[in-house]
Amino acid sequence: MFKLLLDRRAIEATEVGVLLAAVVLIAYGAFQFLGTQIADVVRNVAGNI
């Protein structure tokens, strides 16, 4: 177990995984937020035509 803690490759792989998860969560949140905004704009434009 101690060898695993000293292995730098395992730490680097974990950092990459955490970073990738953060990017995915941020992208998902942005799409959720912008998706509703874009739908509102389209409805506004369609209502005004």
C-alpha positions as CSV (number, residue, x, y, z in Angstrom):
1,M,0.0,0.0,0.0
2,F,2.8,2.4,0.8
3,K,4.4,1.8,-2.6
4,L,1.2,2.9,-4.2
5,L,1.2,6.2,-2.3
6,L,4.8,6.9,-3.4
7,D,4.1,6.1,-7.1
8,R,4.0,9.5,-8.9
9,R,2.2,8.0,-12.0
10,A,-0.8,7.1,-9.8
11,I,-1.0,10.7,-8.5
12,E,-0.7,12.1,-12.0
13,A,-3.4,9.8,-13.3
14,T,-5.7,10.8,-10.4
15,E,-5.1,14.5,-11.1
16,V,-6.0,14.0,-14.8
17,G,-9.1,12.2,-13.8
18,V,-10.2,14.9,-11.4
19,L,-9.5,17.6,-14.0
20,L,-11.4,15.8,-16.6
21,A,-14.4,15.3,-14.3
22,A,-14.3,19.0,-13.4
23,V,-14.3,20.0,-17.1
24,V,-17.2,17.7,-17.8
25,L,-19.3,19.1,-14.9
26,I,-18.6,22.7,-16.0
27,A,-19.5,22.0,-19.6
28,Y,-22.7,20.2,-18.5
29,G,-23.7,23.1,-16.3
30,A,-23.0,25.6,-19.1
31,F,-25.0,23.7,-21.6
32,Q,-27.9,23.4,-19.1
33,F,-27.8,27.2,-18.4
34,L,-27.3,28.3,-22.0
35,G,-29.8,25.8,-23.3
36,T,-32.6,27.4,-21.4
37,Q,-31.5,30.9,-22.5
38,I,-31.3,29.9,-26.1
39,A,-34.8,28.3,-26.0
40,D,-36.2,31.5,-24.5
41,V,-34.7,33.6,-27.2
42,V,-36.1,31.3,-29.9
43,R,-39.5,31.5,-28.3
44,N,-39.3,35.3,-28.1
45,V,-38.4,35.6,-31.8
46,A,-41.1,33.1,-32.8
47,G,-43.7,35.0,-30.8
48,N,-42.7,38.2,-32.5
49,I,-43.0,36.9,-36.0
